[in-house]
Amino acid sequence: METIVIIGAGASGLACMNELVKTNKYNIIVLEQSNKAARKILASGNGRCNVSNLNMDIKYYNHQDPLIEKLIKEFDVVNFFKQLSLKLRYEKNLVYPYSLSSLSAKNALMKNMDNVSYIDNCEVLAIKKAKTYEIITTNGHYQADKIVIATGSPASHLSGQNNLKMLEKMHISMIPFTPSLVQVKTNPVFKVLKGQRVKGIAMLYDQNQLIEKQTGEIMFTDYGLSGICIMQLSRYLDHLKNPKLILNLLPDIEKEEFQHYGLEGFFHEKIVQIFKEKNIDPRCLEFKIIDTMSIEKAQVCHGGVSLKEVDENLQLKKYPGIYVCGEALDVDGDCGGYNLHFAFASGVHVAKSIKK
Ligand SMILES: Cc1cc2nc3c(=O)[nH]c(=O)nc-3n(C[C@H](O)[C@H](O)[C@H](O)COP(=O)(O)OP(=O)(O)OC[C@H]3O[C@@H](n4cnc5c(N)ncnc54)[C@H](O)[C@@H]3O)c2cc1C
């Protein structure tokens, strides 16, 4: 019987495990560095776990790669969870467990854990190629015929910080992890408005050129700005020289209407006070972006194993029998279920490749 070791009991590793256990052909071992599986799943979607998006398109990901496009389009998230007896529901295009609880998603993904050997508190440090593969961990050595690297990224630190350490000495090209979907530090900062939420359009500029705009919620913080549309725009910051944000907090209000109601007619009194004090026009509020917050605050990371290193089975070209899925690969997407969708889709794809 072949031994398959899955490294990482998160979204992609558990998806892979659930597909592999359908046949009784393998001895499956899941190694997890922390004492809890699926920590990011539990934290996802503010505890509601936004598992996917009905509007699935490669344009919401960082690479317009044909293989990734095929994977995300072919994966049927409803059927995947149906097989795990979890009913899903939709809020506009966002897909959630029917219970709106991330715990339901975790429990469904963990259903088949009794059919595998699960070892937690076991961080994988290195992999050595011998006749089979030898896996060196903080908790002993393991032999594997095939290995699935499903270790995620260091975003939020909920999945550890040594996600790809085991590949360091294996001459695999990796894009360094940097924060994506993250809050931004700005100038000016409105500390007294910390926690205040507004709705509007946020436009990201670099050297006076519009890079991207997003409509939605914006939150003032004591370091700068947060909120879903700011996090979405943070994905474009990597290569910008002089990024700035312009907010229009009254995009649907005519000039006459604004004059009639005044600031008080639209905003919380704290906001009114600051805007008056600083003579700020809410239709054109400008912020220089100084930096992003750290990886620890990010929901997702750019970076990971370069797509050039894997074949169409997501198998390392240099190491046949080692597969990579989920955020450990250099694939990341927008807010709205795109990252979990890719984690599940790629985990299942790897399992199907192994079973071929
Ligand atoms: C706060 C928050 C909210 C989010 N909300 C959403 C959302 O609503 N929708 C969405 O689509 N995405 C969301 N995401 C992103 C999503 O959770 C991740 O993209 C997804 O979990 C990635 O799956 P993965 O399997 O690649 O990695 P993970 O789910 O992070 O799993 C990796 C696993 O590997 C383990 N591991 C790491 N290194 C080692 C090692 N060396 N040895 C052994 N084990 C190791 C980790 O402990 C972890 O259990 C959110 C992320 C955060 C942080």
The ligand as an SDF file (V2000), in Angstrom:
LIG
                    3D

 53 58  0  0  0  0  0  0  0  0999 V2000
   -8.8530   35.9710    9.1780 C   0  0  0  0  0  0  0  0  0  0  0  0
   -8.9570   35.2900    7.8350 C   0  0  0  0  0  0  0  0  0  0  0  0
  -10.1920   35.2470    7.1860 C   0  0  0  0  0  0  0  0  0  0  0  0
  -10.2930   34.6440    5.9230 C   0  0  0  0  0  0  0  0  0  0  0  0
  -11.5200   34.5770    5.3270 N   0  0  0  0  0  0  0  0  0  0  0  0
  -11.6390   33.9760    4.1190 C   0  0  0  0  0  0  0  0  0  0  0  0
  -12.9040   33.8120    3.5050 C   0  0  0  0  0  0  0  0  0  0  0  0
  -13.9590   34.1210    4.0810 O   0  0  0  0  0  0  0  0  0  0  0  0
  -12.9440   33.2590    2.2530 N   0  0  0  0  0  0  0  0  0  0  0  0
  -11.8110   32.8430    1.6020 C   0  0  0  0  0  0  0  0  0  0  0  0
  -11.9070   32.3700    0.4700 O   0  0  0  0  0  0  0  0  0  0  0  0
  -10.6020   32.9280    2.1840 N   0  0  0  0  0  0  0  0  0  0  0  0
  -10.4920   33.4670    3.4240 C   0  0  0  0  0  0  0  0  0  0  0  0
   -9.2590   33.5360    4.0230 N   0  0  0  0  0  0  0  0  0  0  0  0
   -8.1030   32.9150    3.3390 C   0  0  0  0  0  0  0  0  0  0  0  0
   -8.1710   31.3790    3.4640 C   0  0  0  0  0  0  0  0  0  0  0  0
   -8.4450   31.0270    4.8100 O   0  0  0  0  0  0  0  0  0  0  0  0
   -6.8480   30.7490    3.0160 C   0  0  0  0  0  0  0  0  0  0  0  0
   -6.5240   31.2140    1.7300 O   0  0  0  0  0  0  0  0  0  0  0  0
   -6.9600   29.2230    2.9950 C   0  0  0  0  0  0  0  0  0  0  0  0
   -7.2040   28.7320    4.3000 O   0  0  0  0  0  0  0  0  0  0  0  0
   -5.6780   28.6110    2.4500 C   0  0  0  0  0  0  0  0  0  0  0  0
   -5.7820   27.2140    2.5560 O   0  0  0  0  0  0  0  0  0  0  0  0
   -4.4480   26.3370    2.6490 P   0  0  0  0  0  0  0  0  0  0  0  0
   -4.8560   24.9340    2.7960 O   0  0  0  0  0  0  0  0  0  0  0  0
   -3.5470   26.6950    1.5580 O   0  0  0  0  0  0  0  0  0  0  0  0
   -3.7320   26.8390    3.9760 O   0  0  0  0  0  0  0  0  0  0  0  0
   -4.2590   26.7860    5.4910 P   0  0  0  0  0  0  0  0  0  0  0  0
   -5.7380   26.6830    5.5360 O   0  0  0  0  0  0  0  0  0  0  0  0
   -3.5980   27.9310    6.1430 O   0  0  0  0  0  0  0  0  0  0  0  0
   -3.6620   25.4060    6.0390 O   0  0  0  0  0  0  0  0  0  0  0  0
   -2.2780   25.1840    6.1260 C   0  0  0  0  0  0  0  0  0  0  0  0
   -2.0460   24.2040    7.2650 C   0  0  0  0  0  0  0  0  0  0  0  0
   -0.6880   23.7640    7.2290 O   0  0  0  0  0  0  0  0  0  0  0  0
   -0.1370   23.8010    8.5450 C   0  0  0  0  0  0  0  0  0  0  0  0
    1.3200   23.9740    8.4150 N   0  0  0  0  0  0  0  0  0  0  0  0
    1.9960   25.0840    8.0240 C   0  0  0  0  0  0  0  0  0  0  0  0
    3.3310   24.8540    8.0090 N   0  0  0  0  0  0  0  0  0  0  0  0
    3.5010   23.5580    8.3970 C   0  0  0  0  0  0  0  0  0  0  0  0
    4.6570   22.7310    8.5850 C   0  0  0  0  0  0  0  0  0  0  0  0
    5.8950   23.1790    8.3440 N   0  0  0  0  0  0  0  0  0  0  0  0
    4.4630   21.4500    9.0210 N   0  0  0  0  0  0  0  0  0  0  0  0
    3.2030   20.9620    9.2660 C   0  0  0  0  0  0  0  0  0  0  0  0
    2.0810   21.7080    9.1050 N   0  0  0  0  0  0  0  0  0  0  0  0
    2.2250   22.9880    8.6620 C   0  0  0  0  0  0  0  0  0  0  0  0
   -0.8350   24.9880    9.1840 C   0  0  0  0  0  0  0  0  0  0  0  0
   -0.7770   24.9600   10.5920 O   0  0  0  0  0  0  0  0  0  0  0  0
   -2.2480   24.8480    8.6280 C   0  0  0  0  0  0  0  0  0  0  0  0
   -3.0640   24.0220    9.4240 O   0  0  0  0  0  0  0  0  0  0  0  0
   -9.1370   34.1030    5.2920 C   0  0  0  0  0  0  0  0  0  0  0  0
   -7.9100   34.1330    5.9600 C   0  0  0  0  0  0  0  0  0  0  0  0
   -7.8220   34.7110    7.2170 C   0  0  0  0  0  0  0  0  0  0  0  0
   -6.4960   34.7160    7.9220 C   0  0  0  0  0  0  0  0  0  0  0  0
  1  2  1  0
  2  3  1  0
  2 52  2  0
  3  4  2  0
  4  5  1  0
  4 50  1  0
  5  6  2  0
  6  7  1  0
  6 13  1  0
  7  8  2  0
  7  9  1  0
  9 10  1  0
 10 11  2  0
 10 12  1  0
 12 13  2  0
 13 14  1  0
 14 15  1  0
 14 50  1  0
 15 16  1  0
 16 17  1  0
 16 18  1  0
 18 19  1  0
 18 20  1  0
 20 21  1  0
 20 22  1  0
 22 23  1  0
 23 24  1  0
 24 25  2  0
 24 26  1  0
 24 27  1  0
 27 28  1  0
 28 29  2  0
 28 30  1  0
 28 31  1  0
 31 32  1  0
 32 33  1  0
 33 34  1  0
 33 48  1  0
 34 35  1  0
 35 36  1  0
 35 46  1  0
 36 37  1  0
 36 45  1  0
 37 38  2  0
 38 39  1  0
 39 40  1  0
 39 45  2  0
 40 41  1  0
 40 42  2  0
 42 43  1  0
 43 44  2  0
 44 45  1  0
 46 47  1  0
 46 48  1  0
 48 49  1  0
 50 51  2  0
 51 52  1  0
 52 53  1  0
M  END
$$$$
